Structures are given as structure tokens and as C-alpha cells.
Amino acid sequence: MSGLIISKSFIKITPPKKFISCALLIFLVALAVVATAADQEDAAADAVATAFAQARQAAHLSKLERMGRNAFREKVCKQDMRFASGLIKIVRYQTSDPAHIPESAQRLATERYASTVVARFGVGVCALNGNSPGQPQYAVLIATYESRLDSFWRFFWN
């Protein structure tokens, strides 16, 4: 029984058990939905990274270090295009098929530069709101970076 219990020595209010159960259930469902969306974005980022690496491999270029799993997710979702030093170039696009990268991303994967060596790449994937039930739509960002050491020296010498 919930409610107000009055005793000679004290007054005790006990919370209704049904309310706590409902609140806990709502919290767990919301947590599962958020976790599922993040998992989908991470899986999409993995598919983009794999396609990017395959484009480099097909062009007989060296393998690049990947910067985290979905390193730029927050930047894509917030449309924040500020990046740390060492950035060479970015490509942004939208897709419903993260395993297939567009021509611009393929060019980024295979591009060579005269004075800079690409050593790392990062991917950001964000699920877009308002998409129809079915195939999810993603905003994708791929960024190439020079090595940490080159970036460090460039920061101090330029």
C-alpha cells in the first residue's frame, strides 16, 4: 500500500510502486532507443571506413590509421566544421547506403598531394531526423589528416 502512513513517532510517505515501475520502464525503453541509434551510426561509420579503405587498397595505396570508430559523429550532427591541426581535406555527403561511398569520397581516398602525406582518416556518421520508416538516411563526413608528428612540426614552424 502506498501513500501516507501516520504513526505516533513519525510521518512516512512511501512512493507508489506502480509509479516507480512505470518510470523505470520508460527510462529503460528510452535508453534502448538511444543505444540502438548510436549502434546504427557506429555500424554505418564502420561501413564507410571499410569502403574508404577498399578504395585505397584498389588504388594500391598504403593503409591509413583510422581515428576512432565514429570520431566525427558530433561534428556531423552539430554541423561543426572546426577541426584540429593536421587536417588535409574533408568530404561531406548524405546517403542511405553507407557501404557505398560517392565519387568525391573515392577521390579523397586516392588523392595524392605534393607536399603533404596522408597518414590518418576519420569518419563521422549521424542519422538524419525525419526519415521515412525503412532505409535510414545518414549525414557522413570523411576527413584525411597528416601524421601527428607532421602536424606538430607544421604547427610550430608555419
Secondary structure as GFF3:
##gff-version 3
##sequence-region A 1 158
A	DSSP	beta_strand	3	6	.	.	.	ID=ss1
A	DSSP	beta_strand	11	14	.	.	.	ID=ss2
A	DSSP	alpha_helix	17	58	.	.	.	ID=ss3
A	DSSP	beta_strand	65	66	.	.	.	ID=ss4
A	DSSP	alpha_helix	73	78	.	.	.	ID=ss5
A	DSSP	beta_strand	87	95	.	.	.	ID=ss6
A	DSSP	alpha_helix	103	110	.	.	.	ID=ss7
A	DSSP	beta_strand	120	127	.	.	.	ID=ss8
A	DSSP	beta_strand	138	145	.	.	.	ID=ss9
A	DSSP	alpha_helix	148	157	.	.	.	ID=ss10
###
